[in-house]
Amino acid sequence: MEGGVALLLFIERSLYNLFFMKAVLLLLVICTTSLAQDVDAGDTLKIGVKLVQIIFSAVDERGRPVSDLTEADVEVYENGEQQQIEVFQRSNTLPMLLAVLIDASASQESLLTEEKNAVEAFLDYYFREGRDYGALLTFRGESTLEVALTGNLRRLKTALRRIKQPQNFRDEDDELSALGTALYDAILTTVREILGSNTAARITESDKSGTRRAIRRAIILLSDGKDTASNSSLKKAIRNAQRFGVSIYTIGIGDSFRYGEVDRATLDSLAVETGGRAYYPVDQKQLEDAFEQIARELSTQYILAYYPASSTDRFRTVELRIKRPKVQAVHKKGYSVDELEEE
């Protein structure tokens, strides 16, 4: 009888130990899965659709990116009133939707080769296949889509190499014919139809929990900044870029890098109001340096989000203040409430 009881106790303990080991293994699986999800969360950040999302970079007095900010270093103001930050983190892991917009007008005819070389070097250095999406456009009186948004670097570079300067006709006095340059229209087309396209919408698609995938959008514009043929205005181009969260990085160069032929006021406005930067190279080396600086800045950006203040204003100003000496934030200067209503 005692032997039978001992056998039953042994079996019971064995079953208990087996159950315990299974429980431990299950817990390890759950923890491992949770850890994997935490790692993935660094690459896929979801933001509530009612939050205002601001992508920004920080630079020191010499224009160098500052990459070690914390939430405590930053204050955000909407229409002059401080707001509570709900989300703050580095954004360099977020997908980038990037459009390179090249002025192919007659005034730029001698620059195309240098521009293409600089763009290709930038793509090789910065573009991350499988995470980023790029597009290429050229413009004169009308915009031409050389390649739509793609995550394939080879496809981007192939399209870039195929870009050729359109034929420019000269009159009897050897002057270039005035075909016109529609810069503002080109920006509007790029923002709305490329970076705000169905492809972009699928990437940021909202889910049932009321969140959307956070991404970054930017345009790199190579142009002298002169517009002679647009139907839209500079203000409209800027407002639409702000509305879609598109930062515009302008590289101002005239024919043969002649600085005096650049409309700096226009290029500065496009960059400053949208959270980009403006560069004015005077030779090939400075052109390459401009792209290198843009790559560094895009790699050290931050994202913050906050609930908007109650206001009847359709357009609201945004100001970021960095609580460090000689460090300033580069960001868009405002947003339209349409951004939130369309989510």
GIGI-V781146 format. One record per pair of residues at least 12 apart in sequence whose ideal C-beta (glycine too) atoms are under 10 Angstrom apart, sorted by the first residue. I is the first residue (numbers start at 1). GAP is how many residues later the second one is. Records with the same first field share a line. If there is no record, write none. Layout:
I->GAP ; GAP
This chain:
41->52
42->47 ; 48 ; 51 ; 52
43->50 ; 51 ; 52 ; 88
44->49 ; 50 ; 51 ; 169 ; 170 ; 171
45->42 ; 44 ; 46 ; 48 ; 49 ; 50 ; 166 ; 167 ; 168 ; 169 ; 170 ; 258 ; 260
46->41 ; 158 ; 160 ; 161 ; 163 ; 164 ; 165 ; 166 ; 167 ; 168
47->39 ; 40 ; 157 ; 159 ; 163 ; 164 ; 165 ; 166 ; 167 ; 168 ; 256 ; 258 ; 296
48->38 ; 39 ; 158 ; 161 ; 162 ; 163 ; 164 ; 257 ; 259 ; 295
49->155 ; 157 ; 158 ; 160 ; 161 ; 162 ; 163 ; 291 ; 292 ; 293 ; 294
50->160 ; 161 ; 255 ; 257 ; 258 ; 290 ; 291 ; 293
51->35 ; 36 ; 160 ; 161 ; 163 ; 253 ; 254 ; 255 ; 256 ; 257 ; 289 ; 292
52->24 ; 26 ; 31 ; 34 ; 193 ; 252 ; 253 ; 254 ; 255 ; 256 ; 257 ; 264 ; 266 ; 283 ; 285 ; 287 ; 288
53->34 ; 38 ; 159 ; 161 ; 162 ; 163 ; 192 ; 250 ; 251 ; 252 ; 253 ; 282 ; 286 ; 287 ; 290
54->20 ; 22 ; 24 ; 31 ; 33 ; 34 ; 37 ; 191 ; 221 ; 248 ; 249 ; 250 ; 251 ; 252 ; 264 ; 266 ; 275 ; 277 ; 278 ; 281
55->36 ; 39 ; 41 ; 159 ; 160 ; 161 ; 162 ; 163 ; 190 ; 191 ; 192 ; 220 ; 243 ; 246 ; 247 ; 248 ; 249 ; 275 ; 276 ; 277
56->13 ; 18 ; 20 ; 35 ; 191 ; 219 ; 245 ; 246 ; 247 ; 248 ; 262 ; 264 ; 266 ; 272 ; 273 ; 274 ; 275 ; 276
57->12 ; 34 ; 190 ; 218 ; 219 ; 220 ; 239 ; 240 ; 241 ; 242 ; 243 ; 244 ; 245 ; 271 ; 272 ; 273 ; 274
58->15 ; 16 ; 239 ; 242 ; 243 ; 244 ; 262 ; 264 ; 266 ; 269 ; 270 ; 271 ; 272 ; 273
59->218 ; 234 ; 238 ; 241 ; 263 ; 267 ; 268 ; 269 ; 270 ; 271
60->262 ; 264 ; 265 ; 266 ; 267 ; 268
61->264 ; 265 ; 266 ; 267
62->264
63->214 ; 230 ; 234 ; 265 ; 267
64->229 ; 232 ; 233 ; 236 ; 263
65->228 ; 231 ; 232 ; 233 ; 234 ; 235 ; 236 ; 265
66->234 ; 236 ; 256 ; 258 ; 260 ; 261 ; 262 ; 263
67->23 ; 25 ; 229 ; 232 ; 233 ; 234 ; 235
68->22 ; 232 ; 256
69->19 ; 21 ; 231 ; 233 ; 235 ; 253 ; 254 ; 255 ; 258 ; 260
70->18 ; 19 ; 232
71->14 ; 16 ; 17 ; 18 ; 231 ; 233
72->13 ; 16 ; 251
73->15 ; 229 ; 248 ; 249 ; 250 ; 251 ; 254 ; 256
74->14 ; 228 ; 230 ; 246 ; 247 ; 248 ; 249 ; 250 ; 255
75->244 ; 245 ; 246 ; 247 ; 248 ; 254
76->12 ; 228 ; 229 ; 230 ; 242 ; 243 ; 244 ; 245 ; 253 ; 255
77->232 ; 240 ; 241 ; 242 ; 243 ; 244
78->228 ; 229 ; 230 ; 231 ; 233 ; 235 ; 238 ; 239 ; 240 ; 241 ; 256 ; 257
79->229 ; 230 ; 232 ; 234 ; 236 ; 237 ; 238 ; 239 ; 240 ; 255
80->229 ; 237 ; 239
81->228 ; 230
82->224 ; 227 ; 237 ; 239
83->221 ; 222 ; 223 ; 224 ; 225 ; 226 ; 235
84->222 ; 223
85->219 ; 220 ; 221 ; 222
86->218 ; 219 ; 220 ; 221
87->127 ; 216 ; 217 ; 218 ; 219
88->214 ; 215 ; 216 ; 217 ; 218
89->125 ; 213 ; 214 ; 215 ; 216
90->209 ; 210 ; 211 ; 212 ; 213
91->123 ; 124 ; 125 ; 207 ; 208 ; 209 ; 210 ; 211 ; 212 ; 213
92->36 ; 124 ; 206 ; 207 ; 208 ; 209 ; 210 ; 211
93->35 ; 38 ; 121 ; 210
94->37 ; 38 ; 119 ; 120 ; 121 ; 122 ; 207 ; 209
95->33 ; 35 ; 36 ; 37 ; 38 ; 56 ; 105 ; 108 ; 109 ; 118 ; 119 ; 120 ; 121 ; 122
96->30 ; 31 ; 32 ; 35 ; 36 ; 37 ; 38 ; 119 ; 120 ; 121 ; 122 ; 202 ; 203 ; 205
97->35 ; 36 ; 37 ; 38 ; 52 ; 97 ; 98 ; 99 ; 100 ; 102 ; 103 ; 106 ; 107 ; 118 ; 119 ; 120 ; 121 ; 122 ; 147 ; 148 ; 149
98->24 ; 25 ; 28 ; 29 ; 34 ; 35 ; 36 ; 37 ; 38 ; 51 ; 58 ; 96 ; 97 ; 118 ; 119 ; 120 ; 121 ; 122 ; 148 ; 149 ; 151 ; 196 ; 200
99->34 ; 35 ; 36 ; 37 ; 38 ; 46 ; 49 ; 50 ; 88 ; 90 ; 91 ; 92 ; 95 ; 96 ; 118 ; 119 ; 120 ; 121 ; 122 ; 147 ; 149
100->15 ; 16 ; 19 ; 22 ; 23 ; 34 ; 35 ; 36 ; 37 ; 38 ; 46 ; 47 ; 56 ; 60 ; 90 ; 118 ; 119 ; 120 ; 121 ; 122 ; 149
101->34 ; 35 ; 36 ; 37 ; 38 ; 42 ; 82 ; 85 ; 86 ; 88 ; 89 ; 93 ; 118 ; 119 ; 120 ; 121 ; 122 ; 147 ; 149
102->13 ; 14 ; 17 ; 34 ; 35 ; 36 ; 37 ; 42 ; 44 ; 58 ; 61 ; 84 ; 118 ; 119 ; 120 ; 121 ; 149
103->12 ; 35 ; 36 ; 37 ; 78 ; 80 ; 83 ; 118 ; 119 ; 120 ; 121 ; 122 ; 123 ; 148 ; 150 ; 151
104->33 ; 34 ; 35 ; 36 ; 39 ; 40 ; 42 ; 59 ; 60 ; 61 ; 62 ; 64 ; 77 ; 82 ; 118 ; 119
105->33 ; 34 ; 35 ; 36 ; 60 ; 61 ; 63 ; 71 ; 73 ; 74 ; 75 ; 76 ; 77 ; 78 ; 118 ; 119 ; 121 ; 122 ; 123 ; 124 ; 150
106->34 ; 59 ; 60 ; 62 ; 63 ; 64 ; 69 ; 70 ; 71 ; 72 ; 73 ; 74 ; 75 ; 149
107->61 ; 69 ; 74 ; 116 ; 117 ; 119 ; 121 ; 146 ; 147 ; 148 ; 151 ; 154
108->30 ; 32 ; 57 ; 73 ; 114 ; 115 ; 116 ; 145 ; 146 ; 147 ; 148
109->56 ; 57 ; 58 ; 59 ; 67 ; 146 ; 147
110->55 ; 144 ; 145 ; 146 ; 147 ; 148
111->54 ; 111 ; 113 ; 142 ; 143 ; 144 ; 145 ; 146 ; 173 ; 176
112->26 ; 51 ; 52 ; 53 ; 54 ; 110
113->52 ; 171
114->108 ; 139 ; 142 ; 143 ; 167 ; 169 ; 170 ; 173 ; 174
115->45 ; 48 ; 107 ; 136 ; 138 ; 169 ; 172 ; 176
116->20 ; 41 ; 44 ; 45 ; 46 ; 47 ; 48 ; 106
117->43 ; 167 ; 170 ; 171 ; 174
118->102 ; 104 ; 133 ; 163 ; 166 ; 169 ; 170 ; 171 ; 172 ; 173 ; 174
119->15 ; 17 ; 37 ; 38 ; 41 ; 44 ; 101 ; 103 ; 132 ; 168 ; 172
120->36 ; 37 ; 40 ; 41 ; 171
121->166 ; 167 ; 170 ; 171 ; 174
122->98 ; 166 ; 168 ; 169 ; 170 ; 172 ; 173 ; 176
123->13 ; 30 ; 33 ; 34 ; 37 ; 168 ; 172
124->29 ; 33
125->166 ; 167 ; 170 ; 171 ; 174
126->165 ; 166 ; 168 ; 169 ; 170 ; 172 ; 173
127->24 ; 25 ; 26 ; 29 ; 30 ; 168
128->23 ; 25
129->21 ; 22 ; 23 ; 24 ; 25 ; 27
130->21 ; 22 ; 23
131->20 ; 84
132->17 ; 18 ; 19 ; 21 ; 24 ; 83 ; 84 ; 166
133->15 ; 16 ; 17 ; 18 ; 19 ; 23 ; 61 ; 62 ; 66 ; 67 ; 70 ; 82 ; 84
134->13 ; 14 ; 15 ; 16 ; 17 ; 18 ; 19 ; 21 ; 22 ; 23 ; 25 ; 26 ; 86
135->12 ; 13 ; 14 ; 15 ; 21 ; 24 ; 55 ; 58 ; 59 ; 60 ; 62 ; 64 ; 84
136->12 ; 14 ; 19 ; 20 ; 21 ; 23 ; 24 ; 26 ; 27 ; 58
137->26 ; 49 ; 50 ; 52 ; 53 ; 56 ; 57 ; 82 ; 84
138->25 ; 26 ; 27 ; 28 ; 48 ; 84
139->42 ; 43 ; 44 ; 46 ; 47 ; 48 ; 50 ; 51 ; 82 ; 84 ; 90 ; 91
140->26 ; 28 ; 39 ; 40 ; 41 ; 42 ; 43 ; 46 ; 89
141->37 ; 38 ; 39 ; 40 ; 41 ; 44 ; 45 ; 87 ; 88 ; 89
142->37 ; 38 ; 40 ; 43 ; 44 ; 47 ; 87
143->39 ; 40 ; 42 ; 43 ; 44 ; 45 ; 46 ; 47 ; 50 ; 51
144->19 ; 22 ; 42 ; 45
145->14 ; 44 ; 45 ; 48 ; 49
146->12 ; 13 ; 14 ; 16 ; 17
147->12 ; 13 ; 15 ; 16
148->45 ; 46 ; 49 ; 51
149->45 ; 46 ; 48 ; 49 ; 50 ; 51 ; 54
150->49
166->13
176->79
178->50 ; 51
179->49 ; 50
180->47 ; 48 ; 49 ; 50
181->42 ; 43 ; 44 ; 45 ; 46 ; 47 ; 48 ; 49
182->45 ; 46 ; 47 ; 48 ; 49 ; 50
183->38 ; 40 ; 41 ; 42 ; 43 ; 44 ; 45 ; 46 ; 47 ; 49 ; 51 ; 54 ; 80 ; 83 ; 84 ; 87
184->43 ; 45 ; 46 ; 47 ; 48 ; 49 ; 50 ; 51 ; 52 ; 53 ; 54 ; 56 ; 82 ; 86
185->42 ; 44 ; 45 ; 46 ; 47 ; 48 ; 51 ; 52
186->33 ; 35 ; 37 ; 41 ; 44 ; 46 ; 51
187->32 ; 34 ; 36 ; 40 ; 43 ; 45 ; 47 ; 49 ; 50 ; 51 ; 53 ; 54 ; 59 ; 61 ; 83 ; 87
188->42 ; 43 ; 44 ; 45 ; 48 ; 49 ; 51 ; 52 ; 53
189->43 ; 48 ; 51
190->27 ; 29 ; 31 ; 47 ; 50 ; 51 ; 54 ; 56 ; 58
191->26 ; 28 ; 46 ; 47 ; 48 ; 49 ; 50 ; 51 ; 52 ; 53 ; 54 ; 55 ; 57 ; 83
192->48 ; 49 ; 51 ; 52 ; 54
194->23 ; 25 ; 52
195->20 ; 22 ; 23 ; 24 ; 45 ; 46 ; 49 ; 50 ; 51
196->21 ; 44 ; 45 ; 47 ; 48 ; 49 ; 50 ; 146
200->15 ; 17 ; 44
201->141
203->12
204->13 ; 41 ; 139
206->137
210->133
211->132
212->131
214->31 ; 89 ; 91
215->30 ; 88
216->29 ; 30 ; 31 ; 82 ; 85 ; 87
217->24 ; 27 ; 28 ; 29 ; 30 ; 31 ; 57
218->23 ; 27 ; 28 ; 29 ; 30 ; 31 ; 56 ; 57 ; 58 ; 76 ; 79 ; 80 ; 83
219->22 ; 27 ; 28 ; 29 ; 30 ; 31 ; 51 ; 55 ; 57
220->27 ; 28 ; 29 ; 30 ; 31 ; 56 ; 59 ; 70 ; 71 ; 74 ; 78
221->27 ; 28 ; 29 ; 30 ; 31 ; 46 ; 49 ; 50 ; 55 ; 57
222->27 ; 28 ; 29 ; 30 ; 31 ; 57 ; 59 ; 65 ; 68 ; 69
223->27 ; 28 ; 29 ; 30 ; 31 ; 39 ; 40 ; 43 ; 44 ; 47
224->28 ; 29 ; 30 ; 31 ; 34 ; 35 ; 37 ; 38 ; 39 ; 40 ; 42 ; 43
225->25 ; 27 ; 28 ; 29 ; 36 ; 37 ; 38 ; 39 ; 40 ; 41 ; 42 ; 43 ; 44 ; 45 ; 53 ; 55
226->28 ; 35 ; 36 ; 37 ; 40 ; 41
227->36 ; 39
234->31 ; 32 ; 35 ; 36 ; 39
235->34 ; 38
237->29 ; 32 ; 33 ; 36 ; 37
238->31 ; 32 ; 33 ; 34 ; 35 ; 36 ; 94 ; 95 ; 96
239->34 ; 35 ; 76 ; 95 ; 96 ; 97 ; 99
240->34 ; 96
241->29 ; 32 ; 33 ; 34 ; 35 ; 91
242->31 ; 32 ; 33 ; 73 ; 76 ; 90 ; 91 ; 92 ; 93 ; 94 ; 97
243->72 ; 89 ; 91 ; 92 ; 93 ; 94 ; 95 ; 96 ; 99
244->30 ; 91 ; 92 ; 94 ; 95 ; 98
245->29 ; 30 ; 87 ; 90 ; 94
246->28 ; 29 ; 30 ; 86
247->23 ; 24 ; 27 ; 28 ; 29 ; 30 ; 47 ; 50 ; 51 ; 54 ; 83 ; 84 ; 85
248->19 ; 21 ; 22 ; 23 ; 24 ; 25 ; 26 ; 27 ; 28 ; 29 ; 30 ; 84
249->18 ; 21 ; 22 ; 25 ; 26 ; 27 ; 28 ; 29 ; 30 ; 41 ; 42 ; 44 ; 45 ; 48 ; 49
250->12 ; 14 ; 16 ; 17 ; 18 ; 19 ; 20 ; 21 ; 22 ; 24 ; 26 ; 27 ; 28 ; 29 ; 30 ; 40
251->16 ; 20 ; 26 ; 27 ; 28 ; 29 ; 30 ; 35 ; 36 ; 39 ; 40 ; 43
252->12 ; 14 ; 15 ; 16 ; 18 ; 19 ; 26 ; 27 ; 28 ; 29 ; 38
253->14 ; 26 ; 27 ; 28 ; 29 ; 30 ; 33 ; 34 ; 37
254->26 ; 28
256->27
257->23 ; 24 ; 25 ; 26 ; 27 ; 29 ; 30
258->24
259->21 ; 22 ; 23
262->16 ; 18 ; 20
264->14 ; 16
266->12
267->12 ; 13
268->12
271->59
272->58 ; 59 ; 60 ; 61
273->59 ; 60 ; 61
274->56 ; 57 ; 58 ; 59 ; 60
275->26 ; 43 ; 45 ; 54 ; 55 ; 56 ; 57 ; 58
276->18 ; 21 ; 54 ; 55 ; 56
277->13 ; 16 ; 17 ; 20 ; 53
278->12
279->12 ; 14 ; 15
297->33
301->29 ; 30
302->18 ; 27 ; 29
304->16 ; 25 ; 27
306->12
307->33
308->27 ; 29 ; 31 ; 32
311->26
312->25
313->21 ; 23 ; 24
314->22 ; 23 ; 24
315->19 ; 20 ; 21 ; 22 ; 23
316->18 ; 19 ; 20 ; 21
317->15 ; 16 ; 17 ; 18
318->13 ; 14 ; 15 ; 16 ; 17
319->12 ; 14 ; 15
320->12 ; 13
